[in-house]
Amino acid sequence: MNDDPLRAALRRFAQTRGAALGARLLVPVLTLAALATIGAAGSAPNSRVVALALVIAGITMVIPDSHGGLVLVLFLTLIWWASVDASLTGWAIVFGGALAGLHTTLAAAGAPPPGARWSPGMASRWTRRGVVAVSTGAVAWCVVVVQDRLRWSGSLIPAVALIALSAAALWAMAGVRANRPS
């Protein structure tokens, strides 16, 4: 039997149901959110760049456990760097949130088999992971803004201290949540 990988991937995608399908469908939605953020923060990418990003997102949606996710995140990041001039813009946190959401969505979409049913516990766990991923980006952005306002731009020590403190707080929150009785 000569079955090409794309046809097999499309067949698996067609079998995907429920929350796993929802996670896969979020890939192009979050890609569009990232592209819209780039347009709001800087200059809108041209239509060929948007089309290429959506093609990569479509392939990644069908085959979430491939290297397509890495290519998509890198491509969106390159578009950001080429289009947005201000590193301290508030849009950076929105863009970072879209990328963190995309990364978490791809991990969630690729984790279970395509036909698997998601339990409420799985959905809750992946939602928490997504919130932690987005929160970490928000913390990093706040650190950059604080460093800029206090003129600590060249100092690594305050940045490491602020990020370590934030990571400890997130870790403690995750531990408290995990040890709480159901």
N, C-alpha and C positions, 0 to 999 in steps of 0.2 A: 504494500500500500504506500503510495507516494503522497503524503499529506504535508503541504508546506506550512511553516510556522505561523504565517499570518492568518491562514484559514483556520488553523487550530485555535489561535488567540481570539478570532472573531466568534468562533463557536463557544468558547468559554465565556466570553463577554455576554453572549446571548443567553447563557444559562444563569448569569448573575442576577440576584433578586434582593429586595429589601434594602437594608442599610448598606450592604456591600455595593449595591448598584448606586445608591445615593452618594456614597463616598467617591465612586468613580465619576459620577456626573458632576461632582464639585470641581474636578480638575479643570475643565474649560471655564467654569464660572469663576474660579479663583484666578485663573490666567487673565481673564477679561478684567477682573478687579485690579490686578497688578498693573495691567496696561492702562486702565483708566486713571489709576493713581499717578502713573508716570506722566500722562497727559495733563493732569491737574497740577502736578508739581513742576513740570518743565515744559517741554514741547512734545506734542503728541507724536508718537512714532508713525512713520509712513505706512501705507496700507500693505506693502509687501512684507514689512517686518511683522506687522500684526498677523497677517495671513500665515507666515512661517511659524510664529509662536502658537497659533491655533492648530496648525498641522501637528506640531510637536506635542501639544496638549492632547489632541485627538488620539495620537498613537499611544501616548502615555496612559490615557484613559482606558484604552483597550488592553494594554499590556502594562499594568501598574508596577509589576515587579521587574521591570527592565531598567536599563540605564537612561531611559527617556526622561525620568524625573530629574535626574542630575543635569542632563542637557537643558531641560526646560528652566530649571532654577538658575543655572549659569547664564542662559540666554536672556532671561528677564533681568538679571542683575547687570549684564552688559548694556542692555537697553537703558536701564536706570542711569548707569554711569555716563552714558553718552548723551542722555537727554536732560538730566537734572543737574543744575549748577550748585545749588545751596545744600551743603551737607547737613545743616541743622534745621532744615525745614520740618515742620510737623508732619508733612506727607511721608517722611521717611518711616515713621512708626506705622502708618497705614500700609505702606509698601512692605515693610518687614512683617507685619501681621499677615498680609496676603501670602508672602513666601513661607512663613511658618505654618500657616493653615494648609498651604499646598503640600508642604513636606509631610505634615502629619496625616493629611488625607491620603497621600500616596502610600505611606506606611500602613495605614489602616486598610486601604483597598487591597494591598498586596498580601496582607497577613493571612486571612482565612481562605479556604478554597472557594471558588466562585459560587458554588451552590449552597454554601453554608448559611445557616440562619444565624443572625446576630442576636445574642441574648441581651437583655437589658444591662447586665454587668459588663459585657464587651463594649456596648455603646457608651456607657458611663465612663469606663476606663479610657477609651480613645478620646472622649470629649475632654476629660481631665488632662490627658497628655497634650491635646491641642491648646488648652488654656495655658498650661505651663510653658509650652513653646512660644506662644504669643506673648505671655508675660515676660519671659526672658528677653525677648526683643525690646519690649517696652522699657525694661530696666536698663538695658544697654544704651538705648537712646537717651534716657534720663541721665545716665552717667556722662554721656558726651555733652549734653546741655549744661549740666552742673559744672563740669570741667571748663567749658567755654566761659560760663558766667563768672567763675571764680579765678579764671586765668591760670588754670592748672594744666593747660593743653599739653605741655611737654613732659608732664610727670606721670609715670606709670603707676606709682605707689597708690595714689588716691583711687585711680581707676580699678586696680586690682582689689583694693579694700572694699570699694562700693559694690563691685560685682560679686565678690565673695560673700559680703553681707546679704545681698539680695538672693544669691543662690542658697545660702543657709536658710533664709526665711522661706523660700519656695520649697526647699527640701523638708523643712519642719512642717509646713502646711500639708505637703503630700504625705508625710509620715503620720500626722494626726488623722488625716482623712482615711488612710489605709488601716489604721488601728481602731477606728470607730466601729462599734458593733452595728450589724445590719438591722 
